[in-house]
Amino acid sequence: MLYDIPHGASLSIVYPAWLRLHLGKIPGRIQELVKNLFGTETAEEGIEALEKFFVSIGSPVRLSMMQIPDIDHDLILDTMIANNVGGNVHKLSQDDYQELIKLFR
């Protein structure tokens, strides 16, 4: 563990970024998910609605909201790679890891 962040708070940071990363891979599934959850027309609107929901309950949606400085992003990236963070169906590439770090900001 790198930071003392509650598990749910870490998920509220990761999940919207994960959805955005996978928009190009599984757009239909993401669209169906957010339409069922929020009634939105587009996947991006649904992801934004998810972020607004998380913020409304006091949960962070960016690393900066947990006072994690940009300088730590390489450490986070290295930890994700070392821990083999990735999906079961859509494996993460090196570029995917980099993109997630950008989306966490």
C-alpha positions as a printed Julia matrix, in Angstrom:
105×3 Matrix{Float64}:
   0.0     0.0     0.0
   1.39    3.38   -1.0
  -1.12    5.69    0.66
  -3.56    5.56    3.52
  -6.67    5.86    1.32
  -9.88    3.97    2.09
 -10.58    1.24   -0.45
 -13.84    2.82   -1.62
 -12.11    6.16   -2.19
  -9.45    4.51   -4.31
 -12.16    2.84   -6.39
 -13.96    6.14   -6.96
 -10.69    7.46   -8.43
  -9.94    4.38  -10.51
 -13.35    3.35  -11.86
 -14.17    6.42  -13.99
 -10.63    6.39  -15.4
 -10.91    2.66  -16.13
 -14.2     3.25  -17.95
 -12.7     6.06  -20.04
  -9.7     3.9   -20.92
 -11.98    1.11  -22.12
 -14.36    3.31  -24.14
 -12.45    2.4   -27.3
 -12.47   -1.31  -26.49
 -15.98   -1.97  -25.23
 -18.08    1.13  -25.95
 -21.37   -0.77  -26.16
 -20.99   -2.39  -22.76
 -20.02    0.88  -21.11
 -22.91    2.69  -22.8
 -25.33    0.03  -21.58
 -23.96    0.26  -18.04
 -24.22    4.03  -17.74
 -27.59    4.18  -19.48
 -28.96    1.7   -16.96
 -27.37    3.52  -14.02
 -27.96    7.15  -14.98
 -30.19    7.2   -18.07
 -27.57    9.09  -20.06
 -27.4     9.12  -23.84
 -23.63    8.82  -24.2
 -21.01    6.86  -22.34
 -19.03   10.01  -21.54
 -22.13   11.67  -20.03
 -22.62    8.56  -17.91
 -19.03    8.56  -16.7
 -19.37   12.23  -15.8
 -22.6    11.42  -13.93
 -20.75    8.69  -12.04
 -18.02   11.14  -11.06
 -20.63   13.7    -9.93
 -22.27   11.02   -7.82
 -18.97   10.09   -6.17
 -18.23   13.76   -5.45
 -21.75   14.26   -4.04
 -21.08   11.6    -1.42
 -17.68   13.06   -0.57
 -15.57   10.54   -2.43
 -12.58   11.66   -4.53
 -12.37   11.22   -8.3
  -8.78   12.41   -8.83
  -5.48   11.73   -7.07
  -5.11   15.46   -6.45
  -8.25   15.35   -4.3
  -6.29   13.07   -1.94
  -3.28   15.44   -1.94
  -1.18   13.01   -3.96
   1.34   15.1    -5.88
   2.13   14.64   -9.58
   5.66   13.7    -8.6
   4.3    10.41   -7.23
   2.78    9.33  -10.55
   5.89    7.4   -11.61
   5.84    5.55   -8.29
   2.16    4.69   -8.81
   2.87    3.54  -12.36
   5.77    1.34  -11.21
   3.6    -0.16   -8.47
   0.77   -0.93  -10.91
   3.21   -2.7   -13.23
   4.94   -4.57  -10.38
   1.57   -5.76   -9.05
   0.44   -6.78  -12.53
  -2.65   -4.58  -12.36
  -4.82   -5.44  -15.33
  -8.04   -6.87  -16.52
  -8.9   -10.48  -17.11
 -10.36   -9.89  -20.57
  -8.67   -6.7   -21.77
  -5.05   -6.84  -20.65
  -3.39   -3.5   -20.02
  -0.47   -2.45  -22.17
   2.34   -0.12  -21.13
   0.47    2.67  -22.95
  -2.71    1.81  -21.03
  -0.89    2.19  -17.71
   0.4     5.6   -18.79
  -3.08    6.66  -19.9
  -4.62    5.59  -16.59
  -2.14    7.71  -14.67
  -3.14   10.71  -16.81
  -6.82    9.99  -16.22
  -6.31    9.72  -12.42
  -5.05   13.3   -12.24
